[in-house]
Amino acid sequence: MVNFLFVLSGVCWTLVYISLIYRGFKDKTYGMPLFALGLNIAWEVLYSIDGIFIHKANMPPVQNVANVVWAFFDILIVITFFRYGKKYFPEIGKKYFLPFGTLAIFTCVALQLAFYLHFDSGVEASQYSAFAQNAAMSIMFLYMLFQRKGTEGQSFTVAIAKCLGTLAPTILGGFIESTNMYIMLTGMVCLVFDIFYIIGLFQKNKTSKVAVF
């Protein structure tokens, strides 16, 4: 069960990234909300560096490889944000789009470093920051669905794989490996908003076709 959940999470998140990249360039948009993207790329770059050089988080080699690959995927999603995201900015703020986006990402780097440096255990730092960012991400995806008129950049693959990709480590870290109330609660927050997001996409699909992938 442990190995199954570990592999399920990795496969699902890989599908999320690939679908976001594909839909981003195809639809000429970005599919991951800015602050979710910033927290995500900061986490993956930070723990890629840790896995290669520092080993504070003591992640298995396969996770270290996944972090490097996902960080590369996130770079491509960042490119879609800076290439296509300006049209979503309010007219009055368009001239600040580039500095605001850059500052947002560096702010996310600072937040991830705060977790990393605060906890003596790299395992706790990686888990607590990951579940906090995933809870925020789930909320932001739903908000983005409400905010945009269409579903460009989104797909059922993103919605369902993101839900399963977070649910698997919630079960693993919150119930199987240990009884961790933080992981349980933040994981349940993710699940609730992910389900609402999936429902929202199905509702949108009634009036405008939502991409499968």
N, CA, C and O of each residue as an XYZ file, in Angstrom:
852
protein
N       0.822     -1.209      0.000
C       0.000      0.000      0.000
C       0.862      1.268      0.000
O       0.554      2.235     -0.698
N       1.942      1.255      0.789
C       2.833      2.418      0.861
C       3.422      2.721     -0.514
O       3.382      3.861     -0.978
N       3.966      1.697     -1.157
C       4.568      1.892     -2.483
C       3.528      2.323     -3.514
O       3.804      3.159     -4.375
N       2.335      1.747     -3.417
C       1.269      2.099     -4.356
C       0.907      3.576     -4.233
O       0.796      4.270     -5.244
N       0.721      4.061     -3.010
C       0.356      5.460     -2.797
C       1.480      6.391     -3.236
O       1.229      7.458     -3.795
N       2.713      5.982     -2.979
C       3.872      6.783     -3.378
C       3.930      6.929     -4.902
O       4.114      8.026     -5.429
N       3.769      5.807     -5.590
C       3.811      5.822     -7.061
C       2.604      6.566     -7.621
O       2.736      7.332     -8.575
N       1.427      6.345     -7.034
C       0.211      7.018     -7.499
C       0.366      8.529     -7.440
O       0.018      9.231     -8.390
N       0.885      9.026     -6.333
C       1.084     10.469     -6.190
C       2.047     10.995     -7.249
O       1.785     12.021     -7.877
N       3.157     10.292     -7.446
C       4.148     10.735     -8.423
C       3.612     10.754     -9.841
O       3.846     11.704    -10.587
N       2.890      9.699    -10.213
C       2.322      9.623    -11.567
C       1.280     10.716    -11.770
O       1.254     11.377    -12.809
N       0.422     10.899    -10.769
C      -0.645     11.899    -10.894
C      -0.083     13.307    -11.030
O      -0.534     14.074    -11.881
N       0.900     13.654    -10.198
C       1.452     15.008    -10.285
C       2.220     15.217    -11.591
O       2.242     16.325    -12.127
N       2.841     14.168    -12.099
C       3.503     14.283    -13.400
C       2.478     14.571    -14.494
O       2.727     15.388    -15.381
N       1.330     13.904    -14.434
C       0.250     14.163    -15.389
C      -0.268     15.589    -15.271
O      -0.561     16.238    -16.275
N      -0.380     16.074    -14.032
C      -0.833     17.457    -13.813
C       0.092     18.432    -14.524
O      -0.369     19.307    -15.257
N       1.391     18.285    -14.311
C       2.363     19.206    -14.903
C       2.342     19.140    -16.429
O       2.326     20.172    -17.101
N       2.341     17.927    -16.968
C       2.372     17.780    -18.426
C       1.116     18.381    -19.053
O       1.186     19.054    -20.082
N      -0.031     18.130    -18.424
C      -1.280     18.680    -18.949
C      -1.302     20.202    -18.857
O      -1.761     20.872    -19.782
N      -0.808     20.753    -17.747
C      -0.761     22.213    -17.602
C       0.146     22.849    -18.653
O      -0.178     23.897    -19.211
N       1.272     22.212    -18.915
C       2.195     22.730    -19.936
C       1.544     22.654    -21.320
O       1.572     23.616    -22.087
N       0.965     21.503    -21.619
C       0.328     21.313    -22.930
C      -0.808     22.305    -23.144
O      -0.879     22.968    -24.178
N      -1.692     22.400    -22.162
C      -2.840     23.301    -22.308
C      -2.399     24.760    -22.287
O      -2.994     25.596    -22.968
N      -1.366     25.074    -21.516
C      -0.889     26.450    -21.455
C      -0.428     26.963    -22.805
O      -0.828     28.043    -23.239
N       0.415     26.183    -23.465
C       0.918     26.615    -24.772
C      -0.151     26.484    -25.862
O      -0.204     27.305    -26.777
N      -0.990     25.472    -25.768
C      -2.034     25.278    -26.784
C      -3.099     26.375    -26.692
O      -3.533     26.918    -27.708
N      -3.515     26.695    -25.454
C      -4.580     27.687    -25.260
C      -4.049     29.107    -25.110
O      -4.818     30.059    -24.975
N      -2.703     29.240    -25.137
C      -2.061     30.546    -24.953
C      -2.510     31.202    -23.646
O      -3.045     32.311    -23.627
N      -2.272     30.475    -22.566
C      -2.652     30.939    -21.238
C      -1.733     30.274    -20.224
O      -0.794     29.574    -20.603
N      -1.992     30.484    -18.951
C      -1.289     29.734    -17.907
C      -2.346     29.038    -17.062
O      -3.422     29.586    -16.822
N      -2.031     27.827    -16.613
C      -3.043     27.020    -15.951
C      -2.926     26.923    -14.453
O      -3.868     26.478    -13.796
N      -1.797     27.325    -13.884
C      -1.622     27.262    -12.437
C      -1.592     28.682    -11.882
O      -0.821     29.511    -12.364
N      -2.418     28.978    -10.876
C      -2.428     30.325    -10.294
C      -1.035     30.757     -9.840
O      -0.221     29.930     -9.428
N      -0.772     32.055     -9.921
C       0.577     32.576     -9.717
C       1.197     32.146     -8.400
O       2.298     31.596     -8.394
N       0.518     32.383     -7.281
C       1.138     32.088     -5.990
C       1.258     30.581     -5.759
O       2.190     30.135     -5.089
N       0.339     29.798     -6.297
C       0.487     28.345     -6.248
C       1.712     27.913     -7.043
O       2.476     27.049     -6.612
N       1.885     28.523     -8.204
C       3.046     28.226     -9.051
C       4.337     28.628     -8.362
O       5.317     27.884     -8.393
N       4.346     29.801     -7.739
C       5.538     30.267     -7.040
C       5.929     29.352     -5.897
O       7.100     29.000     -5.750
N       4.944     28.963     -5.080
C       5.219     28.057     -3.965
C       5.686     26.699     -4.473
O       6.566     26.071     -3.883
N       5.095     26.259     -5.562
C       5.423     24.953     -6.121
C       6.852     24.898     -6.649
O       7.613     23.992     -6.309
N       7.212     25.872     -7.482
C       8.558     25.840     -8.062
C       9.610     26.086     -6.989
O      10.706     25.528     -7.053
N       9.285     26.918     -6.003
C      10.233     27.161     -4.913
C      10.479     25.879     -4.126
O      11.620     25.565     -3.785
N       9.408     25.138     -3.838
C       9.540     23.880     -3.096
C      10.383     22.889     -3.883
O      11.290     22.265     -3.333
N      10.089     22.746     -5.155
C      10.771     21.720     -5.938
C      12.235     22.052     -6.202
O      13.083     21.161     -6.201
N      12.532     23.314     -6.426
C      13.933     23.711     -6.598
C      14.689     23.547     -5.280
O      15.808     23.035     -5.257
N      14.065     23.988     -4.180
C      14.708     23.895     -2.868
C      15.030     22.450     -2.510
O      16.143     22.146     -2.082
N      14.058     21.561     -2.684
C      14.288     20.175     -2.279
C      15.047     19.375     -3.335
O      15.549     18.290     -3.041
N      15.137     19.884     -4.540
C      16.077     19.313     -5.511
C      17.507     19.594     -5.065
O      18.361     18.708     -5.081
N      17.754     20.838     -4.668
C      19.084     21.213     -4.170
C      19.417     20.428     -2.912
O      20.533     19.935     -2.749
N      18.424     20.317     -2.015
C      18.640     19.556     -0.780
C      18.964     18.096     -1.096
O      19.879     17.515     -0.512
N      18.215     17.514     -2.015
C      18.416     16.107     -2.331
C      19.758     15.819     -2.971
O      20.314     14.735     -2.793
N      20.289     16.793     -3.722
C      21.564     16.589     -4.413
C      22.759     16.904     -3.516
O      23.766     16.197     -3.539
N      22.637     17.982     -2.720
C      23.817     18.490     -2.006
C      23.742     18.398     -0.478
O      24.770     18.189      0.166
N      22.565     18.547      0.111
C      22.487     18.764      1.558
C      21.951     17.548      2.302
O      22.518     17.149      3.319
N      20.874     16.957      1.814
C      20.258     15.745      2.372
C      19.606     15.969      3.733
O      19.514     15.038      4.534
N      19.159     17.177      3.998
C      18.449     17.442      5.251
C      17.096     16.738      5.276
O      16.687     16.207      6.308
N      16.408     16.734      4.148
C      15.081     16.115      4.080
C      15.152     14.597      3.939
O      14.159     13.902      4.156
N      16.327     14.083      3.576
C      16.557     12.635      3.496
C      15.505     11.928      2.635
O      14.966     10.893      3.026
N      15.226     12.490      1.477
C      14.250     11.883      0.577
C      14.882     10.732     -0.194
O      16.087     10.740     -0.442
N      14.074      9.736     -0.576
C      14.620      8.626     -1.377
C      15.091      9.128     -2.735
O      14.588     10.136     -3.231
N      16.052      8.436     -3.341
C      16.606      8.892     -4.629
C      15.558      9.136     -5.703
O      15.669     10.090     -6.473
N      14.535      8.278     -5.761
C      13.516      8.445     -6.798
C      12.746      9.750     -6.600
O      12.341     10.385     -7.574
N      12.543     10.153     -5.333
C      11.862     11.422     -5.064
C      12.741     12.599     -5.465
O      12.246     13.601     -5.982
N      14.044     12.477     -5.227
C      14.969     13.539     -5.635
C      14.962     13.729     -7.154
O      14.988     14.855     -7.649
N      14.927     12.619     -7.879
C      14.860     12.703     -9.343
C      13.550     13.356     -9.768
O      13.529     14.212    -10.653
N      12.456     12.942     -9.127
C      11.145     13.515     -9.448
C      11.125     15.014     -9.189
O      10.567     15.775     -9.980
N      11.731     15.442     -8.084
C      11.763     16.872     -7.764
C      12.471     17.676     -8.851
O      12.025     18.762     -9.222
N      13.573     17.137     -9.355
C      14.317     17.826    -10.422
C      13.471     17.913    -11.691
O      13.402     18.964    -12.329
N      12.832     16.807    -12.048
C      11.984     16.789    -13.252
C      10.818     17.752    -13.095
O      10.500     18.505    -14.016
N      10.177     17.730    -11.923
C       9.032     18.615    -11.685
C       9.448     20.080    -11.668
O       8.702     20.948    -12.122
N      10.635     20.352    -11.146
C      11.129     21.735    -11.168
C      11.279     22.220    -12.609
O      10.949     23.364    -12.923
N      11.776     21.349    -13.478
C      11.885     21.699    -14.901
C      10.505     21.946    -15.504
O      10.313     22.899    -16.259
N       9.545     21.082    -15.168
C       8.177     21.286    -15.649
C       7.629     22.629    -15.173
O       6.980     23.351    -15.930
N       7.898     22.953    -13.910
C       7.402     24.218    -13.359
C       8.011     25.421    -14.067
O       7.352     26.447    -14.234
N       9.261     25.296    -14.481
C       9.884     26.391    -15.243
C       9.088     26.652    -16.522
O       8.878     27.803    -16.906
N       8.652     25.588    -17.170
C       7.851     25.746    -18.387
C       6.504     26.400    -18.081
O       6.006     27.203    -18.870
N       5.918     26.055    -16.934
C       4.645     26.681    -16.551
C       4.863     28.151    -16.209
O       4.019     28.992    -16.518
N       5.998     28.468    -15.569
C       6.337     29.872    -15.301
C       6.441     30.642    -16.617
O       5.995     31.786    -16.712
N       7.029     30.012    -17.624
C       7.135     30.662    -18.939
C       5.748     30.985    -19.485
O       5.534     32.061    -20.044
N       4.798     30.050    -19.325
C       3.437     30.329    -19.812
C       2.820     31.493    -19.050
O       2.069     32.281    -19.625
N       3.130     31.609    -17.760
C       2.576     32.735    -16.995
C       3.092     34.065    -17.528
O       2.308     34.973    -17.805
N       4.401     34.180    -17.669
C       4.966     35.460    -18.110
C       4.684     35.732    -19.590
O       4.667     36.886    -20.019
N       4.467     34.682    -20.358
C       4.186     34.874    -21.786
C       2.724     35.249    -22.044
O       2.428     36.067    -22.915
N       1.818     34.643    -21.279
C       0.397     34.821    -21.579
C      -0.424     35.453    -20.449
O      -1.603     35.750    -20.637
N       0.182     35.658    -19.296
C      -0.604     36.062    -18.137
C      -1.009     37.519    -18.078
O      -1.923     37.873    -17.332
N      -0.359     38.367    -18.839
C      -0.609     39.811    -18.738
C      -2.051     40.173    -19.061
O      -2.590     41.123    -18.492
N      -2.681     39.436    -19.962
C      -4.052     39.762    -20.371
C      -5.057     39.585    -19.238
O      -6.163     40.120    -19.301
N      -4.676     38.830    -18.193
C      -5.579     38.625    -17.065
C      -5.421     39.698    -15.993
O      -6.221     39.770    -15.060
N      -4.398     40.522    -16.124
C      -4.150     41.585    -15.144
C      -5.123     42.738    -15.374
O      -5.482     43.028    -16.515
N      -5.554     43.402    -14.293
C      -6.392     44.598    -14.464
C      -5.662     45.639    -15.309
O      -4.439     45.755    -15.232
N      -6.390     46.378    -16.094
C      -5.799     47.351    -17.013
C      -4.877     48.318    -16.289
O      -3.808     48.662    -16.792
N      -5.294     48.754    -15.106
C      -4.515     49.746    -14.363
C      -3.176     49.178    -13.886
O      -2.250     49.936    -13.599
N      -3.069     47.843    -13.801
C      -1.851     47.239    -13.274
C      -0.988     46.532    -14.293
O       0.009     45.908    -13.931
N      -1.355     46.619    -15.576
C      -0.626     45.859    -16.598
C       0.853     46.233    -16.674
O       1.693     45.375    -16.948
N       1.178     47.498    -16.435
C       2.587     47.897    -16.518
C       3.411     47.315    -15.371
O       4.641     47.307    -15.422
N       2.716     46.824    -14.329
C       3.418     46.220    -13.193
C       3.422     44.695    -13.269
O       3.868     44.029    -12.335
N       2.934     44.146    -14.360
C       2.786     42.695    -14.463
C       4.103     41.964    -14.233
O       4.167     41.055    -13.405
N       5.152     42.348    -14.952
C       6.443     41.660    -14.845
C       7.053     41.792    -13.457
O       7.429     40.774    -12.875
N       7.174     43.017    -12.884
C       7.747     43.107    -11.539
C       6.885     42.428    -10.481
O       7.411     41.834     -9.539
N       5.552     42.513    -10.632
C       4.686     41.861     -9.649
C       4.849     40.347     -9.698
O       4.978     39.699     -8.659
N       4.843     39.782    -10.903
C       5.010     38.342    -11.033
C       6.346     37.869    -10.490
O       6.425     36.837     -9.823
N       7.401     38.629    -10.778
C       8.737     38.284    -10.283
C       8.796     38.362     -8.767
O       9.330     37.468     -8.111
N       8.240     39.447     -8.207
C       8.233     39.609     -6.752
C       7.428     38.507     -6.082
O       7.816     38.009     -5.025
N       6.311     38.122     -6.688
C       5.480     37.059     -6.123
C       6.259     35.752     -6.021
O       6.177     35.056     -5.009
N       7.009     35.419     -7.059
C       7.771     34.173     -7.046
C       8.893     34.230     -6.012
O       9.127     33.251     -5.303
N       9.586     35.359     -5.918
C      10.642     35.480     -4.909
C      10.068     35.468     -3.494
O      10.712     34.978     -2.567
N       8.871     36.000     -3.325
C       8.196     35.925     -2.029
C       7.914     34.476     -1.660
O       8.085     34.077     -0.508
N       7.485     33.698     -2.630
C       7.229     32.281     -2.396
C       8.513     31.532     -2.045
O       8.497     30.623     -1.215
N       9.613     31.910     -2.670
C      10.909     31.322     -2.324
C      11.238     31.610     -0.861
O      11.696     30.726     -0.137
N      11.002     32.855     -0.429
C      11.271     33.233      0.959
C      10.408     32.426      1.925
O      10.886     31.998      2.976
N       9.143     32.219      1.575
C       8.243     31.447      2.434
C       8.696     29.997      2.547
O       8.657     29.419      3.633
N       9.122     29.411      1.445
C       9.600     28.027      1.498
C      10.903     27.923      2.288
O      11.115     26.961      3.026
N      11.762     28.908      2.128
C      12.997     28.926      2.927
C      12.693     29.054      4.410
O      13.394     28.481      5.244
N      11.641     29.812      4.743
C      11.257     29.973      6.149
C      10.907     28.622      6.762
O      11.332     28.323      7.878
N      10.144     27.807      6.054
C       9.835     26.458      6.531
C      11.111     25.633      6.656
O      11.337     24.965      7.665
N      11.937     25.690      5.622
C      13.140     24.855      5.564
C      14.108     25.184      6.699
O      14.692     24.285      7.304
N      14.271     26.465      6.983
C      15.232     26.891      8.005
C      14.661     26.812      9.417
O      15.410     26.690     10.386
N      13.333     26.882      9.534
C      12.714     26.864     10.864
C      12.747     25.476     11.487
O      13.025     25.335     12.678
N      12.465     24.456     10.692
C      12.385     23.099     11.222
C      13.766     22.453     11.253
O      14.523     22.523     10.286
N      14.074     21.827     12.375
C      15.321     21.069     12.458
C      15.265     19.835     11.559
O      16.273     19.412     10.992
N      14.078     19.278     11.445
C      13.883     18.100     10.601
C      13.506     18.527      9.190
O      12.512     19.225      8.984
N      14.301     18.105      8.232
C      13.979     18.401      6.842
C      12.730     17.679      6.376
O      12.027     18.149      5.482
N      12.457     16.530      6.987
C      11.242     15.783      6.650
C      10.013     16.600      7.024
O       9.088     16.748      6.224
N      10.008     17.134      8.253
C       8.876     17.960      8.686
C       8.768     19.225      7.848
O       7.669     19.632      7.472
N       9.900     19.842      7.557
C       9.888     21.067      6.744
C       9.253     20.807      5.386
O       8.427     21.592      4.920
N       9.640     19.704      4.752
C       9.108     19.400      3.419
C       7.628     19.055      3.480
O       6.857     19.482      2.621
N       7.222     18.283      4.488
C       5.821     17.877      4.596
C       4.913     19.053      4.938
O       3.884     19.256      4.295
N       5.296     19.822      5.946
C       4.430     20.910      6.408
C       4.297     21.989      5.341
O       3.212     22.534      5.137
N       5.386     22.296      4.668
C       5.307     23.314      3.614
C       4.533     22.791      2.411
O       3.772     23.536      1.793
N       4.719     21.518      2.073
C       4.033     20.945      0.908
C       2.525     20.928      1.103
O       1.775     21.269      0.188
N       2.077     20.530      2.291
C       0.633     20.460      2.510
C       0.017     21.843      2.666
O      -1.135     22.050      2.287
N       0.764     22.787      3.217
C       0.262     24.167      3.281
C       0.085     24.732      1.877
O      -0.937     25.349      1.575
N       1.077     24.521      1.024
C       0.987     25.061     -0.336
C      -0.085     24.342     -1.144
O      -0.734     24.956     -1.991
N      -0.278     23.054     -0.898
C      -1.311     22.327     -1.630
C      -2.710     22.766     -1.224
O      -3.614     22.824     -2.058
N      -2.890     23.078      0.066
C      -4.185     23.608      0.500
C      -4.454     24.945     -0.179
O      -5.552     25.186     -0.682
N      -3.441     25.814     -0.190
C      -3.584     27.109     -0.863
C      -3.834     26.912     -2.355
O      -4.652     27.614     -2.949
N      -3.134     25.962     -2.957
C      -3.281     25.703     -4.385
C      -4.700     25.255     -4.728
O      -5.280     25.721     -5.709
N      -5.255     24.360     -3.929
C      -6.603     23.867     -4.196
C      -7.623     24.996     -4.147
O      -8.532     25.055     -4.975
N      -7.473     25.888     -3.180
C      -8.366     27.044     -3.073
C      -8.194     27.958     -4.280
O      -9.177     28.437     -4.846
N      -6.946     28.199     -4.674
C      -6.676     29.129     -5.775
C      -7.145     28.591     -7.126
O      -7.587     29.364     -7.976
N      -7.055     27.280     -7.332
C      -7.558     26.711     -8.581
C      -9.063     26.930     -8.705
O      -9.556     27.280     -9.777
N      -9.792     26.724     -7.608
C     -11.236     26.931     -7.645
C     -11.566     28.402     -7.876
O     -12.468     28.728     -8.647
N     -10.835     29.285     -7.207
C     -11.053     30.719     -7.398
C     -10.777     31.120     -8.850
O     -11.522     31.911     -9.429
N      -9.722     30.583     -9.428
C      -9.389     30.894    -10.815
C     -10.496     30.431    -11.761
O     -10.797     31.102    -12.749
N     -11.100     29.279    -11.452
C     -12.200     28.779    -12.274
C     -13.388     29.733    -12.222
O     -14.038     29.975    -13.239
N     -13.671     30.276    -11.036
C     -14.759     31.242    -10.891
C     -14.434     32.565    -11.586
O     -15.307     33.202    -12.176
N     -13.162     32.964    -11.505
C     -12.751     34.282    -11.986
C     -12.712     34.356    -13.509
O     -13.106     35.366    -14.092
N     -12.243     33.299    -14.151
C     -12.126     33.305    -15.607
C     -13.478     33.007    -16.259
O     -14.304     32.282    -15.704
N     -13.682     33.565    -17.415
C     -14.931     33.327    -18.136
C     -14.950     31.936    -18.767
O     -16.015     31.341    -18.934
N     -13.778     31.423    -19.114
C     -13.688     30.114    -19.749
C     -12.852     29.151    -18.926
O     -12.526     29.419    -17.769
N     -12.512     28.027    -19.539
C     -11.709     27.002    -18.859
C     -10.375     26.801    -19.567
O      -9.782     25.726    -19.487
N      -9.902     27.843    -20.265
C      -8.623     27.734    -20.960
C      -7.508     27.408    -19.970
O      -7.464     27.938    -18.860
N      -6.619     26.534    -20.393
C      -5.509     26.132    -19.535
C      -5.847     25.023    -18.563
O      -4.962     24.502    -17.884
N      -7.131     24.651    -18.485
C      -7.573     23.637    -17.537
C      -7.991     22.371    -18.275
O      -8.244     22.393    -19.479
N      -8.059     21.278    -17.542
C      -8.516     20.015    -18.118
C      -8.989     19.106    -16.997
O      -8.660     19.310    -15.828
N      -9.764     18.102    -17.373
C     -10.196     17.120    -16.383
C      -9.003     16.330    -15.851
O      -9.010     15.901    -14.697
N      -7.987     16.138    -16.679
C      -6.773     15.456    -16.221
C      -6.128     16.215    -15.078
O      -5.756     15.619    -14.068
N      -5.993     17.530    -15.226
C      -5.416     18.358    -14.165
C      -6.236     18.222    -12.892
O      -5.683     17.996    -11.816
N      -7.549     18.357    -13.009
C      -8.414     18.364    -11.833
C      -8.386     17.036    -11.085
O      -8.207     17.010     -9.867
N      -8.563     15.943    -11.805
C      -8.656     14.635    -11.155
C      -7.292     14.160    -10.673
O      -7.174     13.632     -9.568
N      -6.256     14.344    -11.498
C      -4.912     13.911    -11.098
C      -4.395     14.728     -9.921
O      -3.710     14.192     -9.050
N      -4.715     16.018     -9.887
C      -4.288     16.857     -8.758
C      -4.946     16.389     -7.467
O      -4.311     16.350     -6.413
N      -6.223     16.036     -7.561
C      -6.948     15.536     -6.396
C      -6.334     14.234     -5.880
O      -6.043     14.109     -4.690
N      -6.138     13.270     -6.776
C      -5.567     11.981     -6.374
C      -4.111     12.119     -5.947
O      -3.657     11.429     -5.034
N      -3.378     13.017     -6.614
C      -1.966     13.212     -6.298
C      -1.734     13.786     -4.921
O      -0.666     13.590     -4.341
N      -2.721     14.498     -4.383
C      -2.627     15.022     -3.020
C      -3.266     14.078     -2.013
O      -2.796     13.958     -0.881
N      -4.340     13.408     -2.425
C      -5.013     12.474     -1.518
C      -4.098     11.317     -1.131
O      -4.108     10.875      0.018
N      -3.306     10.823     -2.083
C      -2.422      9.683     -1.803
C      -1.430      9.984     -0.676
O      -1.350      9.196      0.266
N      -0.662     11.096     -0.728
C       0.243     11.377      0.391
C      -0.482     11.778      1.674
O       0.080     11.652      2.762
N      -1.726     12.260      1.561
C      -2.515     12.537      2.764
C      -2.781     11.242      3.517
O      -2.602     11.176      4.733
N      -3.205     10.221      2.799
C      -3.444      8.914      3.419
C      -2.138      8.328      3.938
O      -2.085      7.771      5.035
N      -1.087      8.462      3.135
C       0.209      7.884      3.501
C       0.809      8.563      4.728
O       1.179      7.894      5.693
N       0.907      9.901      4.690
C       1.562     10.623      5.777
C       0.676     10.890      6.971
O       1.168     11.039      8.089
N      -0.641     10.953      6.746
C      -1.548     11.292      7.837
C      -2.111     10.106      8.575
O      -2.506     10.226      9.735
N      -2.155      8.936      7.909
C      -2.815      7.783      8.513
C      -1.934      6.537      8.592
O      -1.983      5.812      9.586
N      -1.130      6.279      7.562
C      -0.392      5.013      7.504
C       0.971      5.113      8.186
O       1.263      4.350      9.106
N       1.803      6.050      7.736
C       3.151      6.166      8.309
C       3.110      6.682      9.739
O       3.948      6.313     10.561
N       2.134      7.537     10.036
C       1.956      8.072     11.382
C       0.564      8.675     11.465
O      -0.116      8.830     10.450
N       0.143      9.015     12.679
C      -1.113      9.741     12.861
C      -0.757     11.216     12.987
O      -0.386     11.683     14.063
N      -0.870     11.935     11.897
C      -0.428     13.330     11.839
C      -1.634     14.212     11.548
O      -2.138     14.247     10.426
N      -2.094     14.930     12.587
C      -3.303     15.739     12.450
C      -3.111     16.882     11.464
O      -4.056     17.263     10.772
N      -1.912     17.430     11.388
C      -1.654     18.527     10.442
C      -1.870     18.048      9.004
O      -2.551     18.702      8.216
N      -1.286     16.907      8.682
C      -1.435     16.361      7.335
C      -2.889     15.969      7.072
O      -3.414     16.209      5.985
N      -3.536     15.366      8.073
C      -4.942     14.998      7.913
C      -5.799     16.215      7.577
O      -6.560     16.193      6.609
N      -5.677     17.274      8.375
C      -6.545     18.444      8.221
C      -6.258     19.203      6.936
O      -7.177     19.549      6.195
N      -4.981     19.460      6.671
C      -4.653     20.177      5.430
C      -4.990     19.322      4.210
O      -5.419     19.838      3.178
N      -4.792     18.023      4.338
C      -5.148     17.123      3.243
C      -6.646     17.110      2.984
O      -7.081     17.053      1.833
N      -7.441     17.164      4.057
C      -8.895     17.204      3.897
C      -9.348     18.526      3.274
O     -10.293     18.557      2.486
N      -8.666     19.617      3.633
C      -8.961     20.907      2.991
C      -8.726     20.795      1.486
O      -9.551     21.230      0.682
N      -7.594     20.209      1.121
C      -7.291     20.002     -0.304
C      -8.381     19.185     -0.977
O      -8.848     19.533     -2.062
N      -8.786     18.098     -0.328
C      -9.773     17.197     -0.921
C     -11.099     17.907     -1.166
O     -11.699     17.760     -2.231
N     -11.559     18.682     -0.175
C     -12.838     19.388     -0.306
C     -12.806     20.350     -1.491
O     -13.705     20.338     -2.332
N     -11.770     21.180     -1.554
C     -11.692     22.162     -2.639
C     -11.414     21.502     -3.989
O     -11.879     21.981     -5.023
N     -10.653     20.401     -3.979
C     -10.412     19.679     -5.236
C     -11.710     19.087     -5.785
O     -11.940     19.102     -6.994
N     -12.553     18.567     -4.896
C     -13.841     18.018     -5.334
C     -14.725     19.126     -5.892
O     -15.370     18.949     -6.926
N     -14.756     20.272     -5.207
C     -15.537     21.405     -5.720
C     -15.014     21.853     -7.088
O     -15.789     22.232     -7.967
N     -13.702     21.803     -7.252
C     -13.090     22.192     -8.529
C     -13.502     21.232     -9.646
O     -13.835     21.664    -10.749
N     -13.477     19.939     -9.357
C     -13.907     18.940    -10.344
C     -15.380     19.147    -10.705
O     -15.750     19.117    -11.878
N     -16.212     19.356     -9.685
C     -17.638     19.611     -9.930
C     -17.812     20.866    -10.782
O     -18.625     20.894    -11.706
N     -17.036     21.907    -10.461
C     -17.105     23.153    -11.222
C     -16.764     22.954    -12.687
O     -17.396     23.545    -13.562
N     -15.759     22.119    -12.957
C     -15.398     21.834    -14.351
C     -16.518     21.089    -15.075
O     -16.810     21.377    -16.235
N     -17.143     20.131    -14.389
C     -18.254     19.408    -15.007
C     -19.425     20.342    -15.301
O     -20.103     20.191    -16.317
N     -19.662     21.307    -14.413
C     -20.724     22.279    -14.663
C     -20.383     23.165    -15.857
O     -21.241     23.460    -16.690
N     -19.118     23.585    -15.930
C     -18.674     24.394    -17.072
C     -18.791     23.606    -18.376
O     -19.056     24.169    -19.438
N     -18.588     22.292    -18.273
C     -18.604     21.440    -19.457
C     -19.984     21.395    -20.114
O     -20.102     21.028    -21.283
N     -21.021     21.764    -19.371
C     -22.378     21.769    -19.919
C     -22.568     22.889    -20.940
O     -23.362     22.763    -21.872
N     -21.833     23.984    -20.754
C     -21.995     25.136    -21.649
C     -20.819     25.329    -22.598
O     -20.994     25.828    -23.710
N     -19.623     24.939    -22.167
C     -18.441     25.031    -23.030
C     -17.554     23.827    -22.756
O     -17.254     23.522    -21.601
N     -17.140     23.154    -23.797
C     -16.432     21.880    -23.640
C     -15.106     22.061    -22.923
O     -14.276     22.878    -23.321
N     -14.915     21.289    -21.862
C     -13.666     21.298    -21.103
C     -12.756     20.210    -21.656
O     -13.211     19.097    -21.921
N     -11.486     20.518    -21.829
C     -10.532     19.554    -22.385
C     -10.353     18.361    -21.453
O     -10.346     18.508    -20.231
N     -10.211     17.191    -22.040
C      -9.912     15.996    -21.243
C      -8.465     16.041    -20.781
O      -8.165     15.766    -19.619
N      -7.554     16.398    -21.716
C      -6.132     16.508    -21.383
C      -5.585     17.865    -21.804
O      -4.403     18.143    -21.605
